[in-house]
Amino acid sequence: MIKYRVPSQQIHHVIWALSFTIFIFTTFWSVLIVEYFDPDSYLWQQLEQATFVDTYSTAEGVVDHLLNAVLFSAFVSVIAYILLKYLSVRVSQGSLPEGFYTQSSWLDIENKYLVLIQADELVFFEFERRMAKRLQIKYQHDASVDDLIALADPKTVRRIPFDEISELVSDHNSDIFYVKHKDKRHRLVFLNQAVKAHALELVQLLLPEELEYHRNERTRFKAALPFLAVFIGLALLAMAIDIIVIRYFVGLLTLFLVMPKLCTNYLDPKVTEIWRKNEIRV
């Protein structure tokens, strides 16, 4: 039996429910408001008890108002969903969810990834979706490292001795870090940034002594420049398109996919930590 669930799993259905509620609410009130401000609308004809009602024109007007309201409401509800999802992810990034980490292992049930420290080796592997529940149950019931590894496909299991790691790279605002072993770069994925930071605290202590620490801090302008260029490009594209649906779509991409990245990178510029051997130049 699963003892703990990822916070994002618990609130996912809540976000969907809120977004759908916003869609229904916005559609209803949009139609009502448009009908109210249109003197020839069906609403005013009913209120004024008109003796002659052009049924076809009235029905056509209501359908037209409804379609516009649905389009607007869909846009608003998608915006609400993205914002709620983004906020939930941002909040969850700073927490260590119980049941998904120990002092020497870290389970990412969302990306199907497990990272462990066994003796003097860094062990990690991806697992299939069909094995996720079984592995999660075993992990949360304190199964041994060997039992957990036994659930993985042997071809996916990677073992890297700490004294053979030649480089480790980590960005502070990412849930991934990279290790270099025998000229091959490996990606280690974690549930969120807090879990990665927890793992990194131990891993860096086990790295070879000859690796030197470097810290690369970007300026706000350099961090935000790539996203600023994409934002300007998409904004110009949206202004040049005459098809309203495509314009809405491009505007949505611009405002709620690129804009958060732009703001995040400007307000919190990326900091890259690197452990590697210094190259000797002759």
Protein Blocks (a to p, Z undefined) as FASTA:
>chain_A
ZZbdcfklmmmmmmmmmmmmmmmmmmmmmmmmmmmmmmkbmklmmmnopabdcfklmmmm
mmmmmmmmmmmmmmmmmmmmmmmmmmmmmmmmmpccehiacfkbccdfknopadddehja
ccdddddfklmmmmmmmmmnopafklmmmmpcfklpccddfklccbdcddfkbcbdcdde
ehiacddddfblmlmmmmmmmmmmmpcfklccddddddfklmmmmmmmmmmmmmmmmmmp
mblklmmmmmmmmmmmmmmmmmmmmmmccdddddddddddZZ
